[in-house]
Amino acid sequence: MTKMNEQLGAALAAEEAAIYAYGVIGVHLDSDGDVTEARAAEQAHRQKRDYLVGRMSQLKASAAPSPAGYQLPYEVTDRATALKLAIQIEDGVAQGWRPVLPVTEGAERSTALAAMTEAAVRATRWRRLAEVAPATIAWPGRPD
Amino acid sequence: MVLTGAVREIREIGHSRRWLLGTAAGAGAAALTGCGLFDQADPEPPKPPDPLESLLAEAVALATAYDQAIVSQPGLRTRLAPLAEDHRTHAAEMSRLIGKPLASGPAPSASAGPATTVAALRQAELAAQKTAVAACKVAATDRAGLVGSIAACRATHAEALR
């Protein structure tokens, strides 16, 4: 059970980082398509965060407090850097969920797989918008 | 048909399952008829198929379908070749885990059947994603991540083909 708490906590940290990052990303996007995509993604990450907070509370697991701010890996100054960060964030969220798969079973594992898959699909959508080729990777969720 | 190979594989597994059930029932009946039969050495029970085998067959069939599409429509190479490569990467890893070397399939030829369309490839990816999702749900702990990544990758392929 501790292992599960630990992995759920890591997935939660990835989701919280994503919510923060989309706040920064959104500022640098202006086309309707990009903005709609970013809003939907942020909303999805909020839902996953709420799910994880609820689940961890059921398990009486304590989550590490989310940091007040994040050090971004590079400065986000324009659409190109915003899209680059969006791709990186979604890949990171998929990586945050993958270790949940072996420590869960049945429906709970399916929920984790759905979260990982949705992040991987968003990473592919961002790659297409950023015209990054190829738009897919062989092992979504596996650390680089 | 894009997934002819995979369908055939699944049918074969179906047959062997039925055969296994048949032998199990037969063994039960033999046990009831008396001790005489115990003198005969039990035949080695056939190894049940590895649960990864149907996923592996699908990965090989998908890679072949992409190759076929690229041969008949070379303009799609840039878009489709990386997706075929992902499936080959999955197939290589699964065959390593199962301990069964990959058979090299026939070379794709332009004359072999109707052209595979992008829409048909997308449908095949969605179907293959479903198989992988179901397999992940029941996968052993040490394989859940691998099968989950394969399921997620198939979903991204369907997205890339939209």
Boltz contact constraints between the chains, C-beta under 6 A:
constraints:
  - contact:
      token1: [A, 98]
      token2: [B, 145]
      max_distance: 6.0
  - contact:
      token1: [A, 101]
      token2: [B, 144]
      max_distance: 6.0
  - contact:
      token1: [A, 101]
      token2: [B, 145]
      max_distance: 6.0
  - contact:
      token1: [A, 101]
      token2: [B, 148]
      max_distance: 6.0
  - contact:
      token1: [A, 102]
      token2: [B, 141]
      max_distance: 6.0
  - contact:
      token1: [A, 102]
      token2: [B, 144]
      max_distance: 6.0
  - contact:
      token1: [A, 102]
      token2: [B, 145]
      max_distance: 6.0
  - contact:
      token1: [A, 109]
      token2: [B, 137]
      max_distance: 6.0
  - contact:
      token1: [A, 110]
      token2: [B, 137]
      max_distance: 6.0
  - contact:
      token1: [A, 113]
      token2: [B, 136]
      max_distance: 6.0
  - contact:
      token1: [A, 113]
      token2: [B, 148]
      max_distance: 6.0
  - contact:
      token1: [A, 116]
      token2: [B, 152]
      max_distance: 6.0
  - contact:
      token1: [A, 117]
      token2: [B, 152]
      max_distance: 6.0
  - contact:
      token1: [A, 117]
      token2: [B, 155]
      max_distance: 6.0
  - contact:
      token1: [A, 120]
      token2: [B, 152]
      max_distance: 6.0
  - contact:
      token1: [A, 120]
      token2: [B, 156]
      max_distance: 6.0
  - contact:
      token1: [A, 121]
      token2: [B, 155]
      max_distance: 6.0
  - contact:
      token1: [A, 121]
      token2: [B, 156]
      max_distance: 6.0
  - contact:
      token1: [A, 121]
      token2: [B, 159]
      max_distance: 6.0
  - contact:
      token1: [A, 124]
      token2: [B, 156]
      max_distance: 6.0
  - contact:
      token1: [A, 124]
      token2: [B, 159]
      max_distance: 6.0
  - contact:
      token1: [A, 124]
      token2: [B, 160]
      max_distance: 6.0
  - contact:
      token1: [A, 134]
      token2: [B, 82]
      max_distance: 6.0
  - contact:
      token1: [A, 135]
      token2: [B, 160]
      max_distance: 6.0
  - contact:
      token1: [A, 136]
      token2: [B, 156]
      max_distance: 6.0
  - contact:
      token1: [A, 136]
      token2: [B, 157]
      max_distance: 6.0
  - contact:
      token1: [A, 136]
      token2: [B, 160]
      max_distance: 6.0
  - contact:
      token1: [A, 138]
      token2: [B, 86]
      max_distance: 6.0
  - contact:
      token1: [A, 138]
      token2: [B, 89]
      max_distance: 6.0
  - contact:
      token1: [A, 139]
      token2: [B, 149]
      max_distance: 6.0
  - contact:
      token1: [A, 140]
      token2: [B, 149]
      max_distance: 6.0
  - contact:
      token1: [A, 140]
      token2: [B, 152]
      max_distance: 6.0
  - contact:
      token1: [A, 140]
      token2: [B, 153]
      max_distance: 6.0
  - contact:
      token1: [A, 141]
      token2: [B, 149]
      max_distance: 6.0
  - contact:
      token1: [A, 142]
      token2: [B, 149]
      max_distance: 6.0
